[in-house]
Amino acid sequence: MTEDQVRMWQRRRNEAKEIEDPAARQKALDIVYDMKDDMQLDCQRKMADRIKGLVESDKVQQGEIAEIKTSVKELQGGFEEDHATVQEVRESKLKATGVVLALKWLGYIAAAGGGSIVTWLLTLAGKAAEAQ
């Protein structure tokens, strides 16, 4: 029941209680309480309909989740096939990070006045690259 329905029912109940004739008051109260019963039954029916809707929605969502899980498992299988490629990319990224780190250190050494050391390290790196 909505708050408005409850207030309306309470107002009618209070009006029925104020009736002075005992027989008429009892008849009015019976009518008011019958109205309350009807409103409660209607409220229960609506709640049952909402619960049924939620249960149905839950079933649909469970099916969709199962489909998504299946799709994810299929995708994971595809990534395992490319595992070697993924590993190569990771190794290349690691090498690139190492090169950037080495260049930063060479820059620090050069900035500190060690230009001859930088030249010697670059010559050494060049010889190592030729050897490969």
N, C-alpha and C positions, 0 to 999 in steps of 0.2 A: 504494500500500500504506500502511496505517496504521502508526504506530510500534509498536503492539502486535504486528501481523503480522510486522514486521521483526524485533522482539526474539524472537518465538516461532520464526521461521525460523532465526535465528542460533543459538538454543539447540539446536535440532534438528541443525543443521549441526555444531556443536561436539560434540554427543553422538555423531554419526556418525563424526567424525574420531577419536574416542577408542576406537572398536571395534578390537580387536587383530587379529582375523582379517582379512587383506587382502581376501579375496573378499567377506566380509560387509560390511566397511567400504566397499568400492567400490559394492556394491549399495545400501547405506544412503545413501551420498552421491548416487548416481544418483536415488534417490527424492526426496531433499531438494532437489536441483537441479531436478527435474521440478516439484516443488511451487512452487519460486521462479518458474519459467517460467509456471506457471498463474496465480500471483498477479500477475505483471507483465502478462500478457495481460488479466486481469480489470481491472486498473488502467487499462490503455490503453482498454479497451472503455468503462469508466465515464467516462473523460475525453472520449472521442469523443462519448458521449451528452450530456455537459455542453456541449461545444462546439456540437453540433447545436442544443441548446436555446437557447444564446446567440445563434446565428445566426438562429434563428426569431424570438426575442424582438427582435432588432435589426431584422428586417424589419417586424415589427408596429409598433415604435416609429418607424421611418422613415415608415410610412404615416400614423401619428398626427401626426407632425411636419408632414408635407405638408398634412394637413387643417387643422392649426392655422395654418400659413402662409397657406393660402387664406382662412381665416376672418379673419385679421388684415388681409389685403389688402382684403377686402370691407368691414371696419369702417373702414379708412382712407378708402375711397371715400365712406362715409357722413359722415365728419368733414369731408371736403372740401366736401360739399354745405352743411354748416352753417358754413362758414368765415366768412361775414359775421356770423353770430350770435356765433361765438366771438370774432371781432375786436371786436364791440360790447361784449361782456363784459369783454374785456381793457382797452378804452378806459375803461369805467366804473370798473373797478378802479383804473386809473391816476389818474383824476380824484379818486376817493375818497381815494387815498393822498396826493394833492396837498393836498386839503382838510384832512386830518388833520395834515399837516406845517405848513400855514399856521396852524392852530389852536394847535399846539404853540408856534410862534414868537410868536404873539400872547400866549400865556400867559407866555412868557419875558419879553416886553417889558413886560407888565403887572406881572409880579413884580419887574422891575427899576425900577418907578416910572414907567413911560411910559403911564399910563392915558389921557391925552389923545391920545396917538398911536394907541392901540388904537381909541378912539372914532372918530377921524378915518378910520382904515383901514376900519372896519366901515361907516361912512357912505359912503365911496368904493365899497366892494364892493356895497353896496345899490343905489347909483345905477347901477353897471355892470350889475347884474342887471335893473334896470327897463328899461334901454336895450335889452336883448336882447328 
